[in-house]
Amino acid sequence: MSLMTILQDAAAAAANFSKMGAAIGAGLAAIGAGIGIGRIGGSAMESIARQPESLGDIRSNMIVAAALVEGAVFFAIVVCLLILFL
């Protein structure tokens, strides 16, 4: 077995591991988004229940926070997909 064959086999194995890592990373990012937005919504509902007069402020802050979480997750998923397909 030549050195070139060994290096080609190692490169193929590394490519498979990077694809597996990208897929796991995209899945973890999606799960993290679900957990994060669920906590944001739950905390907002508790806050609204405690102080109903501040409904508008809490709702707008909740939407902004959820959008920031979604933006970070979309970035993570795009990076994982770039690793997967490039």
KOLFILUM-279973 format. One record per residue (C-alpha): residue number from 1; x, y, z. Coordinates in pm, 1 decimal, decimal comma. Layout:
<nodes>
+-------+----------+----------+----------+
: vokol :        X :        Y :        Z :
+-------+----------+----------+----------+
:   NUM :        X :        Y :        Z :
...
+-------+----------+----------+----------+
</nodes>
This chain:
<nodes>
+-------+----------+----------+----------+
: vokol :        X :        Y :        Z :
+-------+----------+----------+----------+
:     1 :      0,0 :      0,0 :      0,0 :
:     2 :    150,3 :    328,8 :   -105,3 :
:     3 :    148,5 :    654,8 :     86,5 :
:     4 :    -80,0 :    812,0 :   -173,8 :
:     5 :   -346,0 :    544,6 :   -121,4 :
:     6 :   -332,6 :    593,3 :    253,9 :
:     7 :   -371,9 :    970,8 :    215,4 :
:     8 :   -667,4 :    928,6 :    -21,5 :
:     9 :   -839,9 :    694,4 :    221,9 :
:    10 :   -780,4 :    939,9 :    507,1 :
:    11 :   -919,9 :   1229,3 :    300,2 :
:    12 :  -1232,5 :   1028,7 :    214,4 :
:    13 :  -1287,1 :    941,5 :    580,6 :
:    14 :  -1239,2 :   1305,8 :    681,9 :
:    15 :  -1495,4 :   1416,3 :    422,6 :
:    16 :  -1748,2 :   1170,9 :    562,5 :
:    17 :  -1685,0 :   1291,5 :    918,1 :
:    18 :  -1724,9 :   1655,7 :    814,5 :
:    19 :  -2058,1 :   1576,9 :    649,4 :
:    20 :  -2173,9 :   1393,9 :    959,0 :
:    21 :  -2061,6 :   1683,5 :   1178,3 :
:    22 :  -2241,9 :   1935,3 :    957,7 :
:    23 :  -2563,2 :   1734,7 :    973,8 :
:    24 :  -2539,4 :   1704,0 :   1352,1 :
:    25 :  -2463,6 :   2076,9 :   1380,3 :
:    26 :  -2768,4 :   2172,2 :   1173,7 :
:    27 :  -2986,5 :   1947,9 :   1386,4 :
:    28 :  -2851,7 :   2090,3 :   1710,7 :
:    29 :  -2906,4 :   2444,3 :   1583,4 :
:    30 :  -3269,9 :   2365,8 :   1503,3 :
:    31 :  -3324,6 :   2201,9 :   1842,9 :
:    32 :  -3159,2 :   2498,0 :   2015,8 :
:    33 :  -3386,8 :   2739,0 :   1832,6 :
:    34 :  -3694,5 :   2548,4 :   1940,8 :
:    35 :  -3583,9 :   2545,4 :   2302,3 :
:    36 :  -3482,3 :   2912,0 :   2297,0 :
:    37 :  -3800,4 :   3041,1 :   2138,6 :
:    38 :  -4008,0 :   2820,6 :   2369,5 :
:    39 :  -3838,4 :   2971,2 :   2671,9 :
:    40 :  -3885,8 :   3323,0 :   2533,6 :
:    41 :  -4256,9 :   3260,3 :   2478,2 :
:    42 :  -4305,0 :   3097,5 :   2817,0 :
:    43 :  -4128,5 :   3377,6 :   3000,4 :
:    44 :  -4328,7 :   3636,1 :   2808,6 :
:    45 :  -4654,6 :   3465,1 :   2904,2 :
:    46 :  -4552,3 :   3460,3 :   3270,7 :
:    47 :  -4460,8 :   3828,6 :   3253,2 :
:    48 :  -4790,0 :   3919,2 :   3088,5 :
:    49 :  -4977,9 :   3720,9 :   3354,9 :
:    50 :  -4800,0 :   3915,7 :   3628,5 :
:    51 :  -4835,9 :   4258,5 :   3467,3 :
:    52 :  -5114,5 :   4261,2 :   3208,6 :
:    53 :  -5085,1 :   4638,2 :   3158,4 :
:    54 :  -4744,0 :   4596,4 :   2993,8 :
:    55 :  -4869,0 :   4355,7 :   2728,0 :
:    56 :  -4753,7 :   4564,7 :   2430,5 :
:    57 :  -4398,6 :   4617,8 :   2557,3 :
:    58 :  -4351,0 :   4252,8 :   2651,5 :
:    59 :  -4491,6 :   4130,4 :   2320,3 :
:    60 :  -4268,6 :   4355,5 :   2111,8 :
:    61 :  -3960,4 :   4260,8 :   2313,1 :
:    62 :  -4053,2 :   3893,2 :   2277,8 :
:    63 :  -4079,0 :   3924,6 :   1899,5 :
:    64 :  -3743,1 :   4102,2 :   1876,8 :
:    65 :  -3573,3 :   3839,9 :   2094,6 :
:    66 :  -3726,2 :   3553,4 :   1893,8 :
:    67 :  -3612,0 :   3716,5 :   1569,4 :
:    68 :  -3256,8 :   3744,6 :   1702,3 :
:    69 :  -3258,4 :   3377,7 :   1801,3 :
:    70 :  -3390,9 :   3279,8 :   1458,5 :
:    71 :  -3124,7 :   3489,9 :   1286,2 :
:    72 :  -2845,4 :   3321,2 :   1476,7 :
:    73 :  -2991,0 :   2979,3 :   1403,4 :
:    74 :  -3031,6 :   3050,5 :   1033,0 :
:    75 :  -2666,9 :   3154,9 :   1023,5 :
:    76 :  -2562,7 :   2831,0 :   1196,5 :
:    77 :  -2771,5 :   2617,6 :    962,3 :
:    78 :  -2635,1 :   2794,3 :    653,5 :
:    79 :  -2278,4 :   2738,4 :    774,2 :
:    80 :  -2354,8 :   2370,0 :    835,4 :
:    81 :  -2511,0 :   2333,7 :    491,0 :
:    82 :  -2211,4 :   2503,8 :    330,0 :
:    83 :  -1982,2 :   2255,4 :    502,4 :
:    84 :  -2210,3 :   1972,7 :    392,6 :
:    85 :  -2220,7 :   2064,0 :     23,7 :
:    86 :  -1881,3 :   2225,4 :    -33,0 :
+-------+----------+----------+----------+
</nodes>
